[in-house]
Amino acid sequence: QVQLVESGGGLAQPGGSLRLSCEASGFTFSEYSIAWVRRLPGKGLELVSGITSDGSNTRYLNSVKDRFTISRDNAKNMVYLQMSSLKPEDTGVYYCNADQYFFRVVSGRASYWGQGTQVTVSS
């Protein structure tokens, strides 16, 4: 059974940091690209960041470049999103998703999705 379980969300102050984690199981993790996608309040989904199966290529939403860093540990079946200099506009539900094809995870067409974790940035 494929599972993607996000954790690490919560409340942060503007300028603060959070690290999101995504634990994968039920598929050959090292063969899959992973992305973090978020749903902002009252808006649709947007890609935050994606990483290829071997970690050699990454992509970021322009508004999070230089603030967020995606990484993965294939030995642990884990993907991380280190978020720094958080802004209130980063508030939303963050989802981890996976697909064998990078173009699918970065276009919102991934095969597997997690349940999401809430990130709230507020003073």
Salt bridges, closest charged atoms under 4 A:
GLU46 OE2 - ARG38 NE 2.62
ASP90 OD1 - ARG38 NH1 3.00
ASP90 OD2 - ARG67 NH1 2.80
ASP99 OD2 - ARG104 NE 3.15
